[in-house]
Amino acid sequence: MAPVDPHSYTDGAHPVVSHAALAFYLDFAASTIHASALLTLSAPHSGDLLLDTRALAVHSVSTAAEPPEPIPFSLAATPDPVLGSALTLTLPPDTTSFRLTFSTSPGASALQWLAPPQTASGHPFVFSQCQSIHARSIFPCHDTPAARITFSLLLNVPSQLSAVAAARHVAHRDPLPSDHRGACDDELWCAPGRIVEEFQMEQSVPPYLFAFAAGGIGFRDLGPRTRVYAEGGDKVLDEAAREFAGVEEMVKVGESLFGPYEWERFDLLVLPPSFPYGGMENPRMVFLTPTVIKGDAAGAQVVAHELAHSWTGNLITNKTNEDFWLNEGFTTYAERRIVEVVQGEERAALNMGIGWRGLNRMMERFKDNMEFTKLKPKMAGIDPDDVYSEVPYEKGFQFLWRIERQIGRPAFDEFLKKYIATFKFQSIDTETFLQFLKKNVPGIENQIDLQLWVEGTGIPPDAMEPDSATYKKICALAAEFKSGKLPSEDEVADWSGQEWELYLENLPTDVEASQVTALDERYKLSESRDYEVKVAFLQLAIPTGCKCYFNEVEKCLKQVGRMKYLRPLYSSLAKCSSEEKMLAQRIFSEAQEFYHPIARSVVEAILSKHS
């Protein structure tokens, strides 16, 4: 076997799946998808072929030709805790395509099923989140970013619901018996009160970008190629439309910086609060947490990040999770270039400052395992969700910024456009990037220690803290907090959430409870609508023993499932006394059904580590 990815059973000596024709019957009552997949290989193959699965019930495998002939298959009896179960097929000579029928598990790690009482619309809702290695819990596949696929998708849903996907919408129509290819019986597929939403993705994408959602979804148009969708009715849609009104302008800025936008549409879906990330860059249909709707257009920065992925991450993709910085470091750099044009240099510098604090915080988090402070860590046997951090984002950004400072922005911009044009619709590794860098910037290896940046632990000495007047002023005010000085109302009069977040991130951690309460009494940070501010404040308050904030902590952990907030709050509680540990356990026991399976696993790991 020639493995191509430590997180996949894919054999590099065999062809990979290049197209998937999927038919899904969404059974909301059972939290299950009954499905069929017609998979096409990149080249004919005979004999054993391995696919990735996790908690799938595989019912049949057969040839694509009519009449279909059974194909022998076996599913590993004991799943690997990280990889799931290998599905081994024994293909007849020169097979190019084959059909599978299967069902997902109610606990599929990529899917969250919400009952009507858990939604704003009063309708059931389901959404997928496949990054990093969760597509295998929806359909058998080569679940590695090294194997890009095109796909078609039929979603059979109750007629009162709407469905969206990260693909081109083809039709909204009645079900046909010929649609399902064995996903379920004709009677179920064509039952009264069901409709089919049909989608097509002609551009190749890594499996982690496969995405769909179904529920009580409405929409508002924002521009000629941008639309916002949301579950929750007119109020949420109106707020989202205001927050993201400048999206079309950002797309144009991205094109001016990085080349043509290759995905036709840039639509946004605001998901229920249990969505575990700030955003997910699914092409054509970005998924967003409602916490980015802050009422001051600051949420546009998250959108800028997901938009930047349209070039770095979606067009050019990391080959494995060990190369994740190629996605996120490049995208963080590209996001800040977009923000610089749209919102100004000072706003981009604040963004960089928050990132700099986050990178330094990660050095503390991984002090006992500095492997995960490398740009290219060794990940065999490691669940990517367990070590997800700001390192690939911010250290990756710092590396690219260091190159920009060395060769100058005009030269770096030319390099970036050439890089994107050269590798678009490909998945590459760090070594390929470094070879391209050295070929196109001769002598760069003599000016920057590339090996130290990529393979070294910690923060390299030539990384740089951002330099701006606003950033320095906020850091200076934070330094004065230790001596008891709070910022005056005049000093914070024009602060938005981002300034407050930077201020709180720079406060010393060993502060007194009285200082924390004094700050909150003056500025009501614990009640902020901006979760970045609220969580940064609560994270400061928990270690001081301020029990007056426990109710706010509990409310926050029960209202949102975004891991950016769950991780620090649960970690802070779990590191304190037995009373705080018990509080964390109780909150999780009551809130866990609200969390996406990915978030649930992360919190379980935190509580287990500190039990």
Solvent accessible surface area in square Angstrom, and as a share of the most:
residue,aa,sasa,rsa
1,M,141,0.63
2,A,46,0.36
3,P,94,0.59
4,V,52,0.30
5,D,3,0.02
6,P,43,0.27
7,H,0,0.00
8,S,7,0.04
9,Y,42,0.16
10,T,1,0.00
11,D,15,0.08
12,G,39,0.38
13,A,77,0.60
14,H,47,0.21
15,P,22,0.14
16,V,39,0.23
17,V,2,0.01
18,S,39,0.25
19,H,51,0.23
20,A,0,0.00
21,A,12,0.10
22,L,0,0.00
23,A,0,0.00
24,F,0,0.00
25,Y,15,0.06
26,L,0,0.00
27,D,33,0.17
28,F,35,0.14
29,A,109,0.84
30,A,48,0.38
31,S,30,0.19
32,T,13,0.07
33,I,0,0.00
34,H,46,0.21
35,A,0,0.00
36,S,0,0.00
37,A,0,0.00
38,L,43,0.21
39,L,0,0.00
40,T,47,0.27
41,L,9,0.05
42,S,68,0.44
43,A,45,0.35
44,P,79,0.50
45,H,25,0.11
46,S,56,0.36
47,G,25,0.24
48,D,73,0.38
49,L,1,0.01
50,L,34,0.17
51,L,0,0.00
52,D,0,0.00
53,T,0,0.00
54,R,40,0.15
55,A,61,0.47
56,L,11,0.05
57,A,52,0.41
58,V,20,0.12
59,H,107,0.48
60,S,47,0.31
61,V,4,0.03
62,S,19,0.12
63,T,23,0.13
64,A,28,0.22
65,A,69,0.53
66,E,134,0.60
67,P,106,0.67
68,P,59,0.37
69,E,101,0.45
70,P,112,0.70
71,I,5,0.02
72,P,87,0.55
73,F,77,0.32
74,S,66,0.42
75,L,65,0.33
76,A,44,0.34
77,A,106,0.82
78,T,114,0.66
79,P,79,0.50
80,D,54,0.28
81,P,130,0.82
82,V,18,0.10
83,L,32,0.16
84,G,2,0.02
85,S,9,0.06
86,A,13,0.10
87,L,0,0.00
88,T,34,0.20
89,L,0,0.00
90,T,61,0.36
91,L,6,0.03
92,P,51,0.32
93,P,111,0.70
94,D,107,0.55
95,T,12,0.07
96,T,64,0.37
97,S,28,0.18
98,F,0,0.00
99,R,37,0.13
100,L,0,0.00
101,T,16,0.09
102,F,0,0.00
103,S,12,0.08
104,T,6,0.04
105,S,28,0.18
106,P,90,0.57
107,G,52,0.50
108,A,1,0.01
109,S,19,0.12
110,A,0,0.00
111,L,3,0.01
112,Q,7,0.03
113,W,36,0.13
114,L,6,0.03
115,A,49,0.38
116,P,55,0.35
117,P,124,0.78
118,Q,76,0.34
119,T,18,0.11
120,A,78,0.61
121,S,41,0.27
122,G,44,0.43
123,H,62,0.28
124,P,27,0.17
125,F,0,0.00
126,V,0,0.00
127,F,0,0.00
128,S,0,0.00
129,Q,2,0.01
130,C,2,0.01
131,Q,15,0.07
132,S,14,0.09
133,I,1,0.01
134,H,11,0.05
135,A,0,0.00
136,R,0,0.00
137,S,0,0.00
138,I,0,0.00
139,F,1,0.00
140,P,0,0.00
141,C,2,0.01
142,H,5,0.02
143,D,3,0.02
144,T,1,0.00
145,P,6,0.04
146,A,34,0.26
147,A,2,0.02
148,R,29,0.11
149,I,5,0.03
150,T,31,0.18
151,F,1,0.00
152,S,24,0.16
153,L,0,0.00
154,L,17,0.09
155,L,0,0.00
156,N,0,0.00
157,V,0,0.00
158,P,20,0.13
159,S,56,0.36
160,Q,113,0.50
161,L,5,0.02
162,S,43,0.28
163,A,8,0.06
164,V,10,0.06
165,A,3,0.02
166,A,0,0.00
167,A,8,0.06
168,R,87,0.32
169,H,92,0.41
170,V,63,0.36
171,A,29,0.22
172,H,112,0.50
173,R,59,0.22
174,D,102,0.53
175,P,18,0.11
176,L,90,0.45
177,P,78,0.49
178,S,91,0.59
179,D,11,0.06
180,H,16,0.07
181,R,66,0.24
182,G,40,0.39
183,A,9,0.07
184,C,22,0.13
185,D,88,0.46
186,D,73,0.38
187,E,145,0.65
188,L,69,0.34
189,W,0,0.00
190,C,45,0.27
191,A,28,0.22
192,P,134,0.84
193,G,49,0.47
194,R,33,0.12
195,I,17,0.09
196,V,0,0.00
197,E,10,0.04
198,E,41,0.18
199,F,4,0.02
200,Q,49,0.22
201,M,1,0.01
202,E,92,0.41
203,Q,35,0.16
204,S,29,0.19
205,V,0,0.00
206,P,0,0.00
207,P,1,0.01
208,Y,9,0.03
209,L,1,0.00
210,F,1,0.00
211,A,2,0.02
212,F,0,0.00
213,A,0,0.00
214,A,0,0.00
215,G,0,0.00
216,G,19,0.18
217,I,19,0.09
218,G,26,0.25
219,F,97,0.41
220,R,75,0.27
221,D,91,0.47
222,L,38,0.19
223,G,24,0.23
224,P,114,0.72
225,R,50,0.18
226,T,0,0.00
227,R,62,0.23
228,V,0,0.00
229,Y,29,0.11
230,A,1,0.00
231,E,11,0.05
232,G,18,0.17
233,G,38,0.37
234,D,95,0.49
235,K,144,0.61
236,V,37,0.21
237,L,7,0.03
238,D,53,0.27
239,E,36,0.16
240,A,0,0.00
241,A,23,0.18
242,R,165,0.60
243,E,7,0.03
244,F,1,0.00
245,A,69,0.54
246,G,38,0.36
247,V,0,0.00
248,E,25,0.11
249,E,94,0.42
250,M,5,0.02
251,V,0,0.00
252,K,119,0.50
253,V,16,0.09
254,G,0,0.00
255,E,49,0.22
256,S,75,0.49
257,L,26,0.13
258,F,6,0.02
259,G,16,0.16
260,P,99,0.62
261,Y,21,0.08
262,E,49,0.22
263,W,0,0.00
264,E,106,0.48
265,R,68,0.25
266,F,2,0.01
267,D,8,0.04
268,L,0,0.00
269,L,0,0.00
270,V,2,0.01
271,L,3,0.01
272,P,6,0.04
273,P,53,0.33
274,S,1,0.00
275,F,0,0.00
276,P,0,0.00
277,Y,20,0.08
278,G,11,0.11
279,G,13,0.12
280,M,4,0.02
281,E,5,0.02
282,N,3,0.01
283,P,5,0.03
284,R,17,0.06
285,M,10,0.04
286,V,3,0.01
287,F,0,0.00
288,L,0,0.00
289,T,0,0.00
290,P,33,0.21
291,T,9,0.05
292,V,0,0.00
293,I,14,0.07
294,K,34,0.15
295,G,60,0.57
296,D,73,0.38
297,A,46,0.36
298,A,27,0.21
299,G,1,0.01
300,A,15,0.11
301,Q,19,0.09
302,V,33,0.19
303,V,0,0.00
304,A,0,0.00
305,H,23,0.10
306,E,9,0.04
307,L,0,0.00
308,A,0,0.00
309,H,1,0.00
310,S,6,0.04
311,W,2,0.01
312,T,4,0.02
313,G,0,0.00
314,N,2,0.01
315,L,2,0.01
316,I,5,0.03
317,T,0,0.00
318,N,3,0.01
319,K,75,0.32
320,T,12,0.07
321,N,13,0.07
322,E,32,0.14
323,D,2,0.01
324,F,23,0.10
325,W,0,0.00
326,L,5,0.03
327,N,1,0.00
328,E,3,0.01
329,G,0,0.00
330,F,2,0.01
331,T,0,0.00
332,T,3,0.02
333,Y,4,0.02
334,A,2,0.02
335,E,15,0.07
336,R,13,0.05
337,R,16,0.06
338,I,0,0.00
339,V,2,0.01
340,E,42,0.19
341,V,89,0.51
342,V,47,0.27
343,Q,69,0.31
344,G,28,0.27
345,E,129,0.58
346,E,79,0.35
347,R,59,0.21
348,A,3,0.03
349,A,11,0.08
350,L,3,0.01
351,N,14,0.07
352,M,28,0.12
353,G,0,0.00
354,I,28,0.14
355,G,3,0.03
356,W,37,0.13
357,R,75,0.27
358,G,0,0.00
359,L,1,0.00
360,N,48,0.24
361,R,84,0.31
362,M,17,0.07
363,M,30,0.14
364,E,103,0.46
365,R,88,0.32
366,F,16,0.07
367,K,120,0.51
368,D,132,0.68
369,N,74,0.38
370,M,65,0.29
371,E,41,0.19
372,F,19,0.08
373,T,0,0.00
374,K,39,0.17
375,L,3,0.01
376,K,48,0.20
377,P,17,0.11
378,K,152,0.64
379,M,9,0.04
380,A,78,0.61
381,G,63,0.61
382,I,53,0.27
383,D,35,0.18
384,P,9,0.05
385,D,10,0.05
386,D,73,0.38
387,V,26,0.15
388,Y,57,0.22
389,S,9,0.06
390,E,51,0.23
391,V,1,0.01
392,P,21,0.13
393,Y,38,0.14
394,E,15,0.07
395,K,1,0.00
396,G,0,0.00
397,F,6,0.03
398,Q,6,0.03
399,F,0,0.00
400,L,0,0.00
401,W,32,0.11
402,R,33,0.12
403,I,0,0.00
404,E,16,0.07
405,R,80,0.29
406,Q,65,0.29
407,I,44,0.22
408,G,28,0.27
409,R,83,0.30
410,P,111,0.70
411,A,45,0.35
412,F,0,0.00
413,D,34,0.18
414,E,128,0.57
415,F,9,0.04
416,L,5,0.03
417,K,89,0.38
418,K,106,0.45
419,Y,2,0.01
420,I,8,0.04
421,A,68,0.53
422,T,62,0.36
423,F,24,0.10
424,K,82,0.35
425,F,60,0.25
426,Q,81,0.36
427,S,22,0.14
428,I,8,0.04
429,D,35,0.18
430,T,0,0.00
431,E,77,0.35
432,T,42,0.24
433,F,0,0.00
434,L,27,0.14
435,Q,119,0.53
436,F,18,0.08
437,L,0,0.00
438,K,83,0.35
439,K,165,0.70
440,N,40,0.21
441,V,19,0.11
442,P,110,0.69
443,G,26,0.25
444,I,0,0.00
445,E,80,0.36
446,N,128,0.66
447,Q,97,0.43
448,I,4,0.02
449,D,79,0.41
450,L,12,0.06
451,Q,122,0.54
452,L,68,0.34
453,W,1,0.00
454,V,4,0.02
455,E,96,0.43
456,G,14,0.13
457,T,69,0.40
458,G,10,0.10
459,I,48,0.24
460,P,9,0.05
461,P,123,0.77
462,D,47,0.24
463,A,16,0.12
464,M,75,0.33
465,E,80,0.36
466,P,6,0.04
467,D,102,0.53
468,S,13,0.08
469,A,80,0.62
470,T,40,0.24
471,Y,5,0.02
472,K,117,0.50
473,K,102,0.43
474,I,1,0.00
475,C,30,0.18
476,A,54,0.42
477,L,12,0.06
478,A,1,0.00
479,A,73,0.57
480,E,64,0.29
481,F,0,0.00
482,K,107,0.45
483,S,100,0.65
484,G,46,0.44
485,K,94,0.40
486,L,29,0.15
487,P,1,0.01
488,S,44,0.28
489,E,120,0.54
490,D,129,0.67
491,E,48,0.22
492,V,14,0.08
493,A,85,0.66
494,D,123,0.64
495,W,32,0.11
496,S,35,0.23
497,G,12,0.11
498,Q,25,0.11
499,E,10,0.05
500,W,27,0.09
501,E,16,0.07
502,L,0,0.00
503,Y,0,0.00
504,L,8,0.04
505,E,40,0.18
506,N,32,0.17
507,L,10,0.05
508,P,36,0.22
509,T,118,0.68
510,D,99,0.51
511,V,12,0.07
512,E,113,0.51
513,A,38,0.29
514,S,79,0.51
515,Q,31,0.14
516,V,0,0.00
517,T,34,0.20
518,A,40,0.31
519,L,0,0.00
520,D,13,0.07
521,E,125,0.56
522,R,116,0.42
523,Y,38,0.15
524,K,111,0.47
525,L,6,0.03
526,S,7,0.04
527,E,118,0.53
528,S,25,0.16
529,R,143,0.52
530,D,15,0.08
531,Y,34,0.13
532,E,18,0.08
533,V,4,0.02
534,K,16,0.07
535,V,7,0.04
536,A,13,0.10
537,F,0,0.00
538,L,0,0.00
539,Q,60,0.27
540,L,16,0.08
541,A,1,0.00
542,I,3,0.01
543,P,80,0.50
544,T,30,0.18
545,G,36,0.35
546,C,9,0.05
547,K,116,0.49
548,C,91,0.55
549,Y,19,0.07
550,F,23,0.10
551,N,119,0.61
552,E,31,0.14
553,V,0,0.00
554,E,29,0.13
555,K,96,0.41
556,C,2,0.01
557,L,0,0.00
558,K,70,0.30
559,Q,80,0.36
560,V,4,0.03
561,G,0,0.00
562,R,15,0.05
563,M,3,0.01
564,K,105,0.45
565,Y,3,0.01
566,L,0,0.00
567,R,35,0.13
568,P,25,0.16
569,L,0,0.00
570,Y,0,0.00
571,S,23,0.15
572,S,13,0.08
573,L,0,0.00
574,A,3,0.02
575,K,137,0.58
576,C,32,0.19
577,S,65,0.42
578,S,78,0.50
579,E,83,0.37
580,E,10,0.05
581,K,66,0.28
582,M,138,0.62
583,L,21,0.10
584,A,0,0.00
585,Q,87,0.39
586,R,99,0.36
587,I,0,0.00
588,F,16,0.07
589,S,67,0.44
590,E,98,0.44
591,A,4,0.03
592,Q,49,0.22
593,E,125,0.56
594,F,42,0.17
595,Y,0,0.00
596,H,0,0.00
597,P,19,0.12
598,I,4,0.02
599,A,0,0.00
600,R,58,0.21
601,S,62,0.40
602,V,6,0.03
603,V,0,0.00
604,E,82,0.37
605,A,49,0.38
606,I,22,0.11
607,L,11,0.06
608,S,77,0.50
609,K,158,0.67
610,H,44,0.20
611,S,113,0.73
